[in-house]
Amino acid sequence: MPKKGEVDLQKLEYWKSVIADFEKTGLSGQAYCKQKGIPYTAFAMRRRRLPETIRAAAKAKAKAHEFAEVAIKDSPANTPSSSSAERLELVLPKGTVLRIPNGYSPAALSKIVSALEG
């Protein structure tokens, strides 16, 4: 079940298919709903709000898949001939800089980045 303010993607897909089917029939909204056994008030509300809901779902999906630019800089600490351990420097979109030593746990790094950016 989605949290408050989130879009229920299953319901969204259901109503998109219902409205697409309705538009193919040429029937009035009330006639279509009577034929399909759908409450007309729910149909009318979803039909009116569908474009707004689709935009909100697309925005949420895009936000969930945002990427940050990553650049690898050559520095004395990162050169193969250096005696110090290699490390990764990650600059997050909000400006936070993480210096990660070689051998880090990707799962732990993911949790840290999520916590810092969340």
Buried (B, 14 or more C-beta within 10 A) or exposed (E): EEEEEEBEEEEBEEBBEBBEEBEEEEBEBEEBBEEEEBEBEEBEEBBEEBEEBBEBBEEBEEEEEEEEEEEEEEEEBBEEEEEEEEBBBBBEEEEEEBEBEEEEEEEEBEEBBEEEEE
